[in-house]
Amino acid sequence: MISEQVWADAELIWEFHQMHHEPRPCSVAVGLGSHDLGVADTTVDLYQRGMAPLIVFTGATSPTTRARMPRGEAVHYRERALELGVPPEDVLVEPNARNTGENIRLTRALLKDAGRPIESVLLVSKPYEERRAYATARKLWPEVEVLSASTPMTFMEYVDCIGDPKRVIDMLVGALQRLLVYPEEGFMIEMRVPTSALDAYQRLCDRGFTSRLIAPSAS
């Protein structure tokens, strides 16, 4: 049984992870690969609303996506985009990235090699990865404007979608830890974390929501 305090702490961290940016037209929409095909759907929706003339999907596979997406996350995302009516020439694939930093670096290189000048990026991720993706892009792609986006949904809607409350809370806690640790590793810019979020994070760690924590030296 998950207590009311745990639910409240998790929802507070969920809200912090989202940047609440208002989408506006950018040079490219970049969908970050994951287990969640909703990222592809949201990227396509933004493209079809005129928020970007070009899509890049980036991502290889991971232990959590290998069975579901054997051809790679970015490839499956592209297939989904084509099903939804996006012209093939408007979807590029970066199939090698295995973490957020590689998503950004390899996408940047892909667009440079393609001769596509980029001034702004609409970065599409899972809802609880918005802030982490933004902080990573600002560090590794500093010359462009970065806007974060994700599928609009509440915390409880996401929990219902995943079907595993502990897994979701573990992911929220792990994403916040990375915001605390990765700036020191040079992987992202430092972002202020309010005391309320830090206190909620510590309470959740103390209650055992720690399966997604990493050692400070991990990449």
HELIX and SHEET records of a PDB file:
HELIX    1   1 GLU A    4  HIS A   17  1                                  14    
HELIX    2   2 GLY A   38  GLN A   48  1                                  11    
HELIX    3   3 GLU A   73  GLU A   83  1                                  11    
HELIX    4   4 PRO A   88  ASP A   90  5                                   3    
HELIX    5   5 THR A  100  ASP A  113  1                                  14    
HELIX    6   6 PRO A  127  GLU A  129  5                                   3    
HELIX    7   7 GLU A  130  LEU A  140  1                                  11    
HELIX    8   8 PHE A  155  ILE A  162  1                                   8    
HELIX    9   9 PRO A  165  GLU A  185  1                                  21    
HELIX   10  10 THR A  195  ASP A  206  1                                  12    
SHEET    1   A 5 VAL A  91  GLU A  94  0                                        
SHEET    2   A 5 ILE A  55  THR A  58  1                                        
SHEET    3   A 5 VAL A  28  LEU A  32  1                                        
SHEET    4   A 5 SER A 120  VAL A 124  1                                        
SHEET    5   A 5 GLU A 145  ALA A 149  1                                        
END                                                                             
